[in-house]
């Protein structure tokens, strides 16, 4: 299955099998690790940084 990935500026690699999952994973990571950034990234921004 194809995986999509997102490299957080802190160096953590987030992966998911679909866009919805990646957005959710990224938002969760931001909320836990970077509370100041939580809510700063829209779905489109997250997906534009994914690879
Ligand atoms: Zn991070």
mmCIF file of the protein (N, C-alpha, C, O) and its ligand, coordinates in Angstrom:
data_MODEL
# 
_entry.id   MODEL 
# 
loop_
_entity.id 
_entity.type 
_entity.pdbx_number_of_molecules 
1 polymer     1 
2 non-polymer 1 
# 
_entity_poly.entity_id                      1 
_entity_poly.type                           'polypeptide(L)' 
_entity_poly.nstd_linkage                   no 
_entity_poly.nstd_monomer                   no 
_entity_poly.pdbx_seq_one_letter_code       
;(UNK)(UNK)(UNK)(UNK)(UNK)(UNK)(UNK)(UNK)(UNK)(UNK)(UNK)(UNK)(UNK)(UNK)(UNK)(UNK)
(UNK)(UNK)(UNK)(UNK)(UNK)(UNK)(UNK)(UNK)(UNK)(UNK)(UNK)(UNK)(UNK)(UNK)(UNK)(UNK)
(UNK)(UNK)(UNK)(UNK)(UNK)(UNK)(UNK)(UNK)(UNK)(UNK)(UNK)(UNK)(UNK)(UNK)(UNK)(UNK)
(UNK)(UNK)(UNK)
;
_entity_poly.pdbx_seq_one_letter_code_can   XXXXXXXXXXXXXXXXXXXXXXXXXXXXXXXXXXXXXXXXXXXXXXXXXXX 
_entity_poly.pdbx_strand_id                 A 
# 
loop_
_entity_poly_seq.entity_id 
_entity_poly_seq.num 
_entity_poly_seq.mon_id 
_entity_poly_seq.hetero 
1 1  UNK n 
1 2  UNK n 
1 3  UNK n 
1 4  UNK n 
1 5  UNK n 
1 6  UNK n 
1 7  UNK n 
1 8  UNK n 
1 9  UNK n 
1 10 UNK n 
1 11 UNK n 
1 12 UNK n 
1 13 UNK n 
1 14 UNK n 
1 15 UNK n 
1 16 UNK n 
1 17 UNK n 
1 18 UNK n 
1 19 UNK n 
1 20 UNK n 
1 21 UNK n 
1 22 UNK n 
1 23 UNK n 
1 24 UNK n 
1 25 UNK n 
1 26 UNK n 
1 27 UNK n 
1 28 UNK n 
1 29 UNK n 
1 30 UNK n 
1 31 UNK n 
1 32 UNK n 
1 33 UNK n 
1 34 UNK n 
1 35 UNK n 
1 36 UNK n 
1 37 UNK n 
1 38 UNK n 
1 39 UNK n 
1 40 UNK n 
1 41 UNK n 
1 42 UNK n 
1 43 UNK n 
1 44 UNK n 
1 45 UNK n 
1 46 UNK n 
1 47 UNK n 
1 48 UNK n 
1 49 UNK n 
1 50 UNK n 
1 51 UNK n 
# 
loop_
_struct_asym.id 
_struct_asym.entity_id 
A 1 
B 2 
# 
loop_
_chem_comp.id 
_chem_comp.type 
_chem_comp.mon_nstd_flag 
UNK 'L-peptide linking' . 
ZN  non-polymer         . 
# 
_pdbx_entity_nonpoly.entity_id   2 
_pdbx_entity_nonpoly.name        ? 
_pdbx_entity_nonpoly.comp_id     ZN 
# 
_pdbx_nonpoly_scheme.asym_id         B 
_pdbx_nonpoly_scheme.entity_id       2 
_pdbx_nonpoly_scheme.mon_id          ZN 
_pdbx_nonpoly_scheme.ndb_seq_num     1 
_pdbx_nonpoly_scheme.pdb_seq_num     101 
_pdbx_nonpoly_scheme.auth_seq_num    101 
_pdbx_nonpoly_scheme.pdb_mon_id      ZN 
_pdbx_nonpoly_scheme.auth_mon_id     ZN 
_pdbx_nonpoly_scheme.pdb_strand_id   A 
_pdbx_nonpoly_scheme.pdb_ins_code    . 
# 
loop_
_atom_site.group_PDB 
_atom_site.id 
_atom_site.type_symbol 
_atom_site.label_atom_id 
_atom_site.label_alt_id 
_atom_site.label_comp_id 
_atom_site.label_asym_id 
_atom_site.label_entity_id 
_atom_site.label_seq_id 
_atom_site.pdbx_PDB_ins_code 
_atom_site.Cartn_x 
_atom_site.Cartn_y 
_atom_site.Cartn_z 
_atom_site.occupancy 
_atom_site.B_iso_or_equiv 
_atom_site.pdbx_formal_charge 
_atom_site.auth_seq_id 
_atom_site.auth_comp_id 
_atom_site.auth_asym_id 
_atom_site.auth_atom_id 
_atom_site.pdbx_PDB_model_num 
ATOM   1   N  N  . UNK A 1 1  ? 0.846  -1.204 0.000  1.00 0.00 ? 1   UNK A N  1 
ATOM   2   C  CA . UNK A 1 1  ? 0.000  0.000  0.000  1.00 0.00 ? 1   UNK A CA 1 
ATOM   3   C  C  . UNK A 1 1  ? 0.881  1.253  0.000  1.00 0.00 ? 1   UNK A C  1 
ATOM   4   O  O  . UNK A 1 1  ? 1.900  1.311  0.688  1.00 0.00 ? 1   UNK A O  1 
ATOM   5   N  N  . UNK A 1 2  ? 0.482  2.218  -0.759 1.00 0.00 ? 2   UNK A N  1 
ATOM   6   C  CA . UNK A 1 2  ? 1.245  3.456  -0.839 1.00 0.00 ? 2   UNK A CA 1 
ATOM   7   C  C  . UNK A 1 2  ? 1.157  4.215  0.493  1.00 0.00 ? 2   UNK A C  1 
ATOM   8   O  O  . UNK A 1 2  ? 0.094  4.324  1.104  1.00 0.00 ? 2   UNK A O  1 
ATOM   9   N  N  . UNK A 1 3  ? 2.295  4.724  0.907  1.00 0.00 ? 3   UNK A N  1 
ATOM   10  C  CA . UNK A 1 3  ? 2.327  5.518  2.138  1.00 0.00 ? 3   UNK A CA 1 
ATOM   11  C  C  . UNK A 1 3  ? 2.638  6.961  1.791  1.00 0.00 ? 3   UNK A C  1 
ATOM   12  O  O  . UNK A 1 3  ? 3.437  7.244  0.898  1.00 0.00 ? 3   UNK A O  1 
ATOM   13  N  N  . UNK A 1 4  ? 2.008  7.851  2.495  1.00 0.00 ? 4   UNK A N  1 
ATOM   14  C  CA . UNK A 1 4  ? 2.431  9.238  2.342  1.00 0.00 ? 4   UNK A CA 1 
ATOM   15  C  C  . UNK A 1 4  ? 3.092  9.671  3.639  1.00 0.00 ? 4   UNK A C  1 
ATOM   16  O  O  . UNK A 1 4  ? 2.725  9.238  4.731  1.00 0.00 ? 4   UNK A O  1 
ATOM   17  N  N  . UNK A 1 5  ? 4.059  10.522 3.481  1.00 0.00 ? 5   UNK A N  1 
ATOM   18  C  CA . UNK A 1 5  ? 4.889  10.904 4.615  1.00 0.00 ? 5   UNK A CA 1 
ATOM   19  C  C  . UNK A 1 5  ? 4.959  12.413 4.753  1.00 0.00 ? 5   UNK A C  1 
ATOM   20  O  O  . UNK A 1 5  ? 4.769  13.163 3.796  1.00 0.00 ? 5   UNK A O  1 
ATOM   21  N  N  . UNK A 1 6  ? 5.234  12.822 5.961  1.00 0.00 ? 6   UNK A N  1 
ATOM   22  C  CA . UNK A 1 6  ? 5.410  14.238 6.239  1.00 0.00 ? 6   UNK A CA 1 
ATOM   23  C  C  . UNK A 1 6  ? 6.556  14.378 7.240  1.00 0.00 ? 6   UNK A C  1 
ATOM   24  O  O  . UNK A 1 6  ? 6.539  13.770 8.311  1.00 0.00 ? 6   UNK A O  1 
ATOM   25  N  N  . UNK A 1 7  ? 7.542  15.183 6.878  1.00 0.00 ? 7   UNK A N  1 
ATOM   26  C  CA . UNK A 1 7  ? 8.660  15.408 7.789  1.00 0.00 ? 7   UNK A CA 1 
ATOM   27  C  C  . UNK A 1 7  ? 8.365  16.673 8.579  1.00 0.00 ? 7   UNK A C  1 
ATOM   28  O  O  . UNK A 1 7  ? 8.322  17.774 8.030  1.00 0.00 ? 7   UNK A O  1 
ATOM   29  N  N  . UNK A 1 8  ? 8.166  16.495 9.860  1.00 0.00 ? 8   UNK A N  1 
ATOM   30  C  CA . UNK A 1 8  ? 7.939  17.648 10.720 1.00 0.00 ? 8   UNK A CA 1 
ATOM   31  C  C  . UNK A 1 8  ? 9.253  18.420 10.854 1.00 0.00 ? 8   UNK A C  1 
ATOM   32  O  O  . UNK A 1 8  ? 10.326 17.815 10.867 1.00 0.00 ? 8   UNK A O  1 
ATOM   33  N  N  . UNK A 1 9  ? 9.179  19.747 10.953 1.00 0.00 ? 9   UNK A N  1 
ATOM   34  C  CA . UNK A 1 9  ? 10.410 20.533 11.146 1.00 0.00 ? 9   UNK A CA 1 
ATOM   35  C  C  . UNK A 1 9  ? 11.243 20.047 12.336 1.00 0.00 ? 9   UNK A C  1 
ATOM   36  O  O  . UNK A 1 9  ? 12.450 20.289 12.361 1.00 0.00 ? 9   UNK A O  1 
ATOM   37  N  N  . UNK A 1 10 ? 10.649 19.378 13.312 1.00 0.00 ? 10  UNK A N  1 
ATOM   38  C  CA . UNK A 1 10 ? 11.411 18.886 14.462 1.00 0.00 ? 10  UNK A CA 1 
ATOM   39  C  C  . UNK A 1 10 ? 12.170 17.607 14.135 1.00 0.00 ? 10  UNK A C  1 
ATOM   40  O  O  . UNK A 1 10 ? 12.952 17.121 14.952 1.00 0.00 ? 10  UNK A O  1 
ATOM   41  N  N  . UNK A 1 11 ? 11.938 17.053 12.929 1.00 0.00 ? 11  UNK A N  1 
ATOM   42  C  CA . UNK A 1 11 ? 12.684 15.882 12.516 1.00 0.00 ? 11  UNK A CA 1 
ATOM   43  C  C  . UNK A 1 11 ? 11.905 14.583 12.561 1.00 0.00 ? 11  UNK A C  1 
ATOM   44  O  O  . UNK A 1 11 ? 12.369 13.564 12.049 1.00 0.00 ? 11  UNK A O  1 
ATOM   45  N  N  . UNK A 1 12 ? 10.725 14.604 13.168 1.00 0.00 ? 12  UNK A N  1 
ATOM   46  C  CA . UNK A 1 12 ? 9.913  13.399 13.253 1.00 0.00 ? 12  UNK A CA 1 
ATOM   47  C  C  . UNK A 1 12 ? 9.265  13.119 11.898 1.00 0.00 ? 12  UNK A C  1 
ATOM   48  O  O  . UNK A 1 12 ? 8.761  14.026 11.236 1.00 0.00 ? 12  UNK A O  1 
ATOM   49  N  N  . UNK A 1 13 ? 9.289  11.854 11.501 1.00 0.00 ? 13  UNK A N  1 
ATOM   50  C  CA . UNK A 1 13 ? 8.655  11.467 10.255 1.00 0.00 ? 13  UNK A CA 1 
ATOM   51  C  C  . UNK A 1 13 ? 7.275  10.874 10.555 1.00 0.00 ? 13  UNK A C  1 
ATOM   52  O  O  . UNK A 1 13 ? 7.154  9.873  11.263 1.00 0.00 ? 13  UNK A O  1 
ATOM   53  N  N  . UNK A 1 14 ? 6.259  11.499 10.014 1.00 0.00 ? 14  UNK A N  1 
ATOM   54  C  CA . UNK A 1 14 ? 4.893  11.029 10.215 1.00 0.00 ? 14  UNK A CA 1 
ATOM   55  C  C  . UNK A 1 14 ? 4.446  10.310 8.946  1.00 0.00 ? 14  UNK A C  1 
ATOM   56  O  O  . UNK A 1 14 ? 4.682  10.794 7.839  1.00 0.00 ? 14  UNK A O  1 
ATOM   57  N  N  . UNK A 1 15 ? 3.809  9.170  9.102  1.00 0.00 ? 15  UNK A N  1 
ATOM   58  C  CA . UNK A 1 15 ? 3.360  8.432  7.929  1.00 0.00 ? 15  UNK A CA 1 
ATOM   59  C  C  . UNK A 1 15 ? 1.908  8.021  8.075  1.00 0.00 ? 15  UNK A C  1 
ATOM   60  O  O  . UNK A 1 15 ? 1.396  7.841  9.179  1.00 0.00 ? 15  UNK A O  1 
ATOM   61  N  N  . UNK A 1 16 ? 1.264  7.878  6.934  1.00 0.00 ? 16  UNK A N  1 
ATOM   62  C  CA . UNK A 1 16 ? -0.096 7.364  6.921  1.00 0.00 ? 16  UNK A CA 1 
ATOM   63  C  C  . UNK A 1 16 ? -0.373 6.769  5.557  1.00 0.00 ? 16  UNK A C  1 
ATOM   64  O  O  . UNK A 1 16 ? 0.370  7.013  4.606  1.00 0.00 ? 16  UNK A O  1 
ATOM   65  N  N  . UNK A 1 17 ? -1.427 5.996  5.455  1.00 0.00 ? 17  UNK A N  1 
ATOM   66  C  CA . UNK A 1 17 ? -1.747 5.363  4.177  1.00 0.00 ? 17  UNK A CA 1 
ATOM   67  C  C  . UNK A 1 17 ? -2.688 6.216  3.341  1.00 0.00 ? 17  UNK A C  1 
ATOM   68  O  O  . UNK A 1 17 ? -2.903 5.922  2.165  1.00 0.00 ? 17  UNK A O  1 
ATOM   69  N  N  . UNK A 1 18 ? -3.246 7.256  3.920  1.00 0.00 ? 18  UNK A N  1 
ATOM   70  C  CA . UNK A 1 18 ? -4.101 8.130  3.119  1.00 0.00 ? 18  UNK A CA 1 
ATOM   71  C  C  . UNK A 1 18 ? -4.048 9.566  3.628  1.00 0.00 ? 18  UNK A C  1 
ATOM   72  O  O  . UNK A 1 18 ? -3.546 9.841  4.718  1.00 0.00 ? 18  UNK A O  1 
ATOM   73  N  N  . UNK A 1 19 ? -4.571 10.459 2.824  1.00 0.00 ? 19  UNK A N  1 
ATOM   74  C  CA . UNK A 1 19 ? -4.470 11.887 3.141  1.00 0.00 ? 19  UNK A CA 1 
ATOM   75  C  C  . UNK A 1 19 ? -5.169 12.241 4.448  1.00 0.00 ? 19  UNK A C  1 
ATOM   76  O  O  . UNK A 1 19 ? -4.630 12.984 5.268  1.00 0.00 ? 19  UNK A O  1 
ATOM   77  N  N  . UNK A 1 20 ? -6.367 11.706 4.634  1.00 0.00 ? 20  UNK A N  1 
ATOM   78  C  CA . UNK A 1 20 ? -7.102 12.015 5.857  1.00 0.00 ? 20  UNK A CA 1 
ATOM   79  C  C  . UNK A 1 20 ? -6.322 11.585 7.093  1.00 0.00 ? 20  UNK A C  1 
ATOM   80  O  O  . UNK A 1 20 ? -6.253 12.305 8.088  1.00 0.00 ? 20  UNK A O  1 
ATOM   81  N  N  . UNK A 1 21 ? -5.738 10.394 7.004  1.00 0.00 ? 21  UNK A N  1 
ATOM   82  C  CA . UNK A 1 21 ? -4.974 9.878  8.128  1.00 0.00 ? 21  UNK A CA 1 
ATOM   83  C  C  . UNK A 1 21 ? -3.739 10.712 8.402  1.00 0.00 ? 21  UNK A C  1 
ATOM   84  O  O  . UNK A 1 21 ? -3.370 10.937 9.555  1.00 0.00 ? 21  UNK A O  1 
ATOM   85  N  N  . UNK A 1 22 ? -3.102 11.169 7.334  1.00 0.00 ? 22  UNK A N  1 
ATOM   86  C  CA . UNK A 1 22 ? -1.891 11.977 7.510  1.00 0.00 ? 22  UNK A CA 1 
ATOM   87  C  C  . UNK A 1 22 ? -2.221 13.314 8.169  1.00 0.00 ? 22  UNK A C  1 
ATOM   88  O  O  . UNK A 1 22 ? -1.514 13.770 9.068  1.00 0.00 ? 22  UNK A O  1 
ATOM   89  N  N  . UNK A 1 23 ? -3.292 13.926 7.712  1.00 0.00 ? 23  UNK A N  1 
ATOM   90  C  CA . UNK A 1 23 ? -3.703 15.208 8.295  1.00 0.00 ? 23  UNK A CA 1 
ATOM   91  C  C  . UNK A 1 23 ? -4.010 15.015 9.782  1.00 0.00 ? 23  UNK A C  1 
ATOM   92  O  O  . UNK A 1 23 ? -3.620 15.831 10.616 1.00 0.00 ? 23  UNK A O  1 
ATOM   93  N  N  . UNK A 1 24 ? -4.705 13.939 10.097 1.00 0.00 ? 24  UNK A N  1 
ATOM   94  C  CA . UNK A 1 24 ? -5.061 13.652 11.488 1.00 0.00 ? 24  UNK A CA 1 
ATOM   95  C  C  . UNK A 1 24 ? -3.806 13.408 12.332 1.00 0.00 ? 24  UNK A C  1 
ATOM   96  O  O  . UNK A 1 24 ? -3.664 13.937 13.435 1.00 0.00 ? 24  UNK A O  1 
ATOM   97  N  N  . UNK A 1 25 ? -2.903 12.593 11.784 1.00 0.00 ? 25  UNK A N  1 
ATOM   98  C  CA . UNK A 1 25 ? -1.659 12.291 12.484 1.00 0.00 ? 25  UNK A CA 1 
ATOM   99  C  C  . UNK A 1 25 ? -0.844 13.557 12.713 1.00 0.00 ? 25  UNK A C  1 
ATOM   100 O  O  . UNK A 1 25 ? -0.291 13.767 13.793 1.00 0.00 ? 25  UNK A O  1 
ATOM   101 N  N  . UNK A 1 26 ? -0.776 14.394 11.686 1.00 0.00 ? 26  UNK A N  1 
ATOM   102 C  CA . UNK A 1 26 ? 0.006  15.627 11.799 1.00 0.00 ? 26  UNK A CA 1 
ATOM   103 C  C  . UNK A 1 26 ? -0.608 16.559 12.837 1.00 0.00 ? 26  UNK A C  1 
ATOM   104 O  O  . UNK A 1 26 ? 0.109  17.146 13.648 1.00 0.00 ? 26  UNK A O  1 
ATOM   105 N  N  . UNK A 1 27 ? -1.920 16.696 12.816 1.00 0.00 ? 27  UNK A N  1 
ATOM   106 C  CA . UNK A 1 27 ? -2.568 17.582 13.782 1.00 0.00 ? 27  UNK A CA 1 
ATOM   107 C  C  . UNK A 1 27 ? -2.355 17.073 15.205 1.00 0.00 ? 27  UNK A C  1 
ATOM   108 O  O  . UNK A 1 27 ? -2.147 17.853 16.135 1.00 0.00 ? 27  UNK A O  1 
ATOM   109 N  N  . UNK A 1 28 ? -2.409 15.745 15.359 1.00 0.00 ? 28  UNK A N  1 
ATOM   110 C  CA . UNK A 1 28 ? -2.191 15.148 16.677 1.00 0.00 ? 28  UNK A CA 1 
ATOM   111 C  C  . UNK A 1 28 ? -0.761 15.410 17.160 1.00 0.00 ? 28  UNK A C  1 
ATOM   112 O  O  . UNK A 1 28 ? -0.532 15.781 18.312 1.00 0.00 ? 28  UNK A O  1 
ATOM   113 N  N  . UNK A 1 29 ? 0.188  15.207 16.249 1.00 0.00 ? 29  UNK A N  1 
ATOM   114 C  CA . UNK A 1 29 ? 1.587  15.450 16.592 1.00 0.00 ? 29  UNK A CA 1 
ATOM   115 C  C  . UNK A 1 29 ? 1.793  16.916 16.984 1.00 0.00 ? 29  UNK A C  1 
ATOM   116 O  O  . UNK A 1 29 ? 2.461  17.211 17.975 1.00 0.00 ? 29  UNK A O  1 
ATOM   117 N  N  . UNK A 1 30 ? 1.222  17.818 16.208 1.00 0.00 ? 30  UNK A N  1 
ATOM   118 C  CA . UNK A 1 30 ? 1.364  19.240 16.516 1.00 0.00 ? 30  UNK A CA 1 
ATOM   119 C  C  . UNK A 1 30 ? 0.774  19.561 17.882 1.00 0.00 ? 30  UNK A C  1 
ATOM   120 O  O  . UNK A 1 30 ? 1.376  20.290 18.670 1.00 0.00 ? 30  UNK A O  1 
ATOM   121 N  N  . UNK A 1 31 ? -0.386 19.023 18.155 1.00 0.00 ? 31  UNK A N  1 
ATOM   122 C  CA . UNK A 1 31 ? -1.059 19.310 19.419 1.00 0.00 ? 31  UNK A CA 1 
ATOM   123 C  C  . UNK A 1 31 ? -0.236 18.819 20.604 1.00 0.00 ? 31  UNK A C  1 
ATOM   124 O  O  . UNK A 1 31 ? -0.185 19.463 21.652 1.00 0.00 ? 31  UNK A O  1 
ATOM   125 N  N  . UNK A 1 32 ? 0.417  17.652 20.419 1.00 0.00 ? 32  UNK A N  1 
ATOM   126 C  CA . UNK A 1 32 ? 1.162  17.062 21.530 1.00 0.00 ? 32  UNK A CA 1 
ATOM   127 C  C  . UNK A 1 32 ? 2.556  17.656 21.683 1.00 0.00 ? 32  UNK A C  1 
ATOM   128 O  O  . UNK A 1 32 ? 3.008  17.932 22.794 1.00 0.00 ? 32  UNK A O  1 
ATOM   129 N  N  . UNK A 1 33 ? 3.231  17.849 20.548 1.00 0.00 ? 33  UNK A N  1 
ATOM   130 C  CA . UNK A 1 33 ? 4.639  18.251 20.591 1.00 0.00 ? 33  UNK A CA 1 
ATOM   131 C  C  . UNK A 1 33 ? 4.862  19.740 20.356 1.00 0.00 ? 33  UNK A C  1 
ATOM   132 O  O  . UNK A 1 33 ? 5.847  20.313 20.821 1.00 0.00 ? 33  UNK A O  1 
ATOM   133 N  N  . UNK A 1 34 ? 3.956  20.344 19.647 1.00 0.00 ? 34  UNK A N  1 
ATOM   134 C  CA . UNK A 1 34 ? 4.128  21.760 19.305 1.00 0.00 ? 34  UNK A CA 1 
ATOM   135 C  C  . UNK A 1 34 ? 2.813  22.513 19.516 1.00 0.00 ? 34  UNK A C  1 
ATOM   136 O  O  . UNK A 1 34 ? 2.205  23.000 18.563 1.00 0.00 ? 34  UNK A O  1 
ATOM   137 N  N  . UNK A 1 35 ? 2.390  22.601 20.764 1.00 0.00 ? 35  UNK A N  1 
ATOM   138 C  CA . UNK A 1 35 ? 1.081  23.214 21.043 1.00 0.00 ? 35  UNK A CA 1 
ATOM   139 C  C  . UNK A 1 35 ? 0.938  24.608 20.433 1.00 0.00 ? 35  UNK A C  1 
ATOM   140 O  O  . UNK A 1 35 ? -0.161 25.027 20.070 1.00 0.00 ? 35  UNK A O  1 
ATOM   141 N  N  . UNK A 1 36 ? 2.058  25.321 20.326 1.00 0.00 ? 36  UNK A N  1 
ATOM   142 C  CA . UNK A 1 36 ? 1.971  26.670 19.767 1.00 0.00 ? 36  UNK A CA 1 
ATOM   143 C  C  . UNK A 1 36 ? 1.635  26.654 18.287 1.00 0.00 ? 36  UNK A C  1 
ATOM   144 O  O  . UNK A 1 36 ? 1.099  27.623 17.750 1.00 0.00 ? 36  UNK A O  1 
ATOM   145 N  N  . UNK A 1 37 ? 1.956  25.542 17.632 1.00 0.00 ? 37  UNK A N  1 
ATOM   146 C  CA . UNK A 1 37 ? 1.697  25.455 16.195 1.00 0.00 ? 37  UNK A CA 1 
ATOM   147 C  C  . UNK A 1 37 ? 0.357  24.793 15.880 1.00 0.00 ? 37  UNK A C  1 
ATOM   148 O  O  . UNK A 1 37 ? -0.123 24.851 14.748 1.00 0.00 ? 37  UNK A O  1 
ATOM   149 N  N  . UNK A 1 38 ? -0.231 24.173 16.879 1.00 0.00 ? 38  UNK A N  1 
ATOM   150 C  CA . UNK A 1 38 ? -1.497 23.480 16.635 1.00 0.00 ? 38  UNK A CA 1 
ATOM   151 C  C  . UNK A 1 38 ? -2.527 24.471 16.117 1.00 0.00 ? 38  UNK A C  1 
ATOM   152 O  O  . UNK A 1 38 ? -2.727 25.541 16.693 1.00 0.00 ? 38  UNK A O  1 
ATOM   153 N  N  . UNK A 1 39 ? -3.166 24.104 15.037 1.00 0.00 ? 39  UNK A N  1 
ATOM   154 C  CA . UNK A 1 39 ? -4.163 24.978 14.446 1.00 0.00 ? 39  UNK A CA 1 
ATOM   155 C  C  . UNK A 1 39 ? -3.589 25.949 13.433 1.00 0.00 ? 39  UNK A C  1 
ATOM   156 O  O  . UNK A 1 39 ? -4.323 26.655 12.742 1.00 0.00 ? 39  UNK A O  1 
ATOM   157 N  N  . UNK A 1 40 ? -2.235 25.974 13.351 1.00 0.00 ? 40  UNK A N  1 
ATOM   158 C  CA . UNK A 1 40 ? -1.588 26.892 12.408 1.00 0.00 ? 40  UNK A CA 1 
ATOM   159 C  C  . UNK A 1 40 ? -1.533 26.318 10.999 1.00 0.00 ? 40  UNK A C  1 
ATOM   160 O  O  . UNK A 1 40 ? -1.397 27.054 10.022 1.00 0.00 ? 40  UNK A O  1 
ATOM   161 N  N  . UNK A 1 41 ? -1.639 25.001 10.904 1.00 0.00 ? 41  UNK A N  1 
ATOM   162 C  CA . UNK A 1 41 ? -1.531 24.359 9.603  1.00 0.00 ? 41  UNK A CA 1 
ATOM   163 C  C  . UNK A 1 41 ? -2.877 23.823 9.146  1.00 0.00 ? 41  UNK A C  1 
ATOM   164 O  O  . UNK A 1 41 ? -3.550 23.074 9.854  1.00 0.00 ? 41  UNK A O  1 
ATOM   165 N  N  . UNK A 1 42 ? -3.245 24.232 7.938  1.00 0.00 ? 42  UNK A N  1 
ATOM   166 C  CA . UNK A 1 42 ? -4.486 23.732 7.365  1.00 0.00 ? 42  UNK A CA 1 
ATOM   167 C  C  . UNK A 1 42 ? -4.218 22.390 6.686  1.00 0.00 ? 42  UNK A C  1 
ATOM   168 O  O  . UNK A 1 42 ? -3.071 22.000 6.467  1.00 0.00 ? 42  UNK A O  1 
ATOM   169 N  N  . UNK A 1 43 ? -5.289 21.708 6.367  1.00 0.00 ? 43  UNK A N  1 
ATOM   170 C  CA . UNK A 1 43 ? -5.180 20.447 5.634  1.00 0.00 ? 43  UNK A CA 1 
ATOM   171 C  C  . UNK A 1 43 ? -4.342 20.635 4.360  1.00 0.00 ? 43  UNK A C  1 
ATOM   172 O  O  . UNK A 1 43 ? -3.463 19.827 4.058  1.00 0.00 ? 43  UNK A O  1 
ATOM   173 N  N  . UNK A 1 44 ? -4.629 21.703 3.626  1.00 0.00 ? 44  UNK A N  1 
ATOM   174 C  CA . UNK A 1 44 ? -3.910 21.940 2.364  1.00 0.00 ? 44  UNK A CA 1 
ATOM   175 C  C  . UNK A 1 44 ? -2.422 22.137 2.596  1.00 0.00 ? 44  UNK A C  1 
ATOM   176 O  O  . UNK A 1 44 ? -1.595 21.635 1.834  1.00 0.00 ? 44  UNK A O  1 
ATOM   177 N  N  . UNK A 1 45 ? -2.084 22.873 3.654  1.00 0.00 ? 45  UNK A N  1 
ATOM   178 C  CA . UNK A 1 45 ? -0.665 23.104 3.935  1.00 0.00 ? 45  UNK A CA 1 
ATOM   179 C  C  . UNK A 1 45 ? 0.030  21.806 4.302  1.00 0.00 ? 45  UNK A C  1 
ATOM   180 O  O  . UNK A 1 45 ? 1.148  21.543 3.859  1.00 0.00 ? 45  UNK A O  1 
ATOM   181 N  N  . UNK A 1 46 ? -0.631 21.004 5.105  1.00 0.00 ? 46  UNK A N  1 
ATOM   182 C  CA . UNK A 1 46 ? -0.047 19.718 5.508  1.00 0.00 ? 46  UNK A CA 1 
ATOM   183 C  C  . UNK A 1 46 ? 0.175  18.854 4.277  1.00 0.00 ? 46  UNK A C  1 
ATOM   184 O  O  . UNK A 1 46 ? 1.239  18.257 4.116  1.00 0.00 ? 46  UNK A O  1 
ATOM   185 N  N  . UNK A 1 47 ? -0.817 18.788 3.419  1.00 0.00 ? 47  UNK A N  1 
ATOM   186 C  CA . UNK A 1 47 ? -0.690 17.922 2.237  1.00 0.00 ? 47  UNK A CA 1 
ATOM   187 C  C  . UNK A 1 47 ? 0.332  18.470 1.246  1.00 0.00 ? 47  UNK A C  1 
ATOM   188 O  O  . UNK A 1 47 ? 0.973  17.701 0.530  1.00 0.00 ? 47  UNK A O  1 
ATOM   189 N  N  . UNK A 1 48 ? 0.486  19.772 1.198  1.00 0.00 ? 48  UNK A N  1 
ATOM   190 C  CA . UNK A 1 48 ? 1.468  20.337 0.268  1.00 0.00 ? 48  UNK A CA 1 
ATOM   191 C  C  . UNK A 1 48 ? 2.888  20.049 0.727  1.00 0.00 ? 48  UNK A C  1 
ATOM   192 O  O  . UNK A 1 48 ? 3.820  20.109 -0.075 1.00 0.00 ? 48  UNK A O  1 
ATOM   193 N  N  . UNK A 1 49 ? 3.068  19.734 2.017  1.00 0.00 ? 49  UNK A N  1 
ATOM   194 C  CA . UNK A 1 49 ? 4.397  19.421 2.537  1.00 0.00 ? 49  UNK A CA 1 
ATOM   195 C  C  . UNK A 1 49 ? 4.645  17.907 2.554  1.00 0.00 ? 49  UNK A C  1 
ATOM   196 O  O  . UNK A 1 49 ? 5.750  17.456 2.855  1.00 0.00 ? 49  UNK A O  1 
ATOM   197 N  N  . UNK A 1 50 ? 3.621  17.141 2.234  1.00 0.00 ? 50  UNK A N  1 
ATOM   198 C  CA . UNK A 1 50 ? 3.776  15.697 2.284  1.00 0.00 ? 50  UNK A CA 1 
ATOM   199 C  C  . UNK A 1 50 ? 4.514  15.201 1.046  1.00 0.00 ? 50  UNK A C  1 
ATOM   200 O  O  . UNK A 1 50 ? 4.599  15.903 0.038  1.00 0.00 ? 50  UNK A O  1 
ATOM   201 N  N  . UNK A 1 51 ? 5.042  13.991 1.133  1.00 0.00 ? 51  UNK A N  1 
ATOM   202 C  CA . UNK A 1 51 ? 5.763  13.418 -0.005 1.00 0.00 ? 51  UNK A CA 1 
ATOM   203 C  C  . UNK A 1 51 ? 5.615  11.918 -0.016 1.00 0.00 ? 51  UNK A C  1 
ATOM   204 O  O  . UNK A 1 51 ? 6.152  11.252 -0.901 1.00 0.00 ? 51  UNK A O  1 
HETATM 205 ZN ZN . ZN  B 2 .  ? 7.276  17.871 15.286 1.00 0.00 ? 101 ZN  A ZN 1 
# 
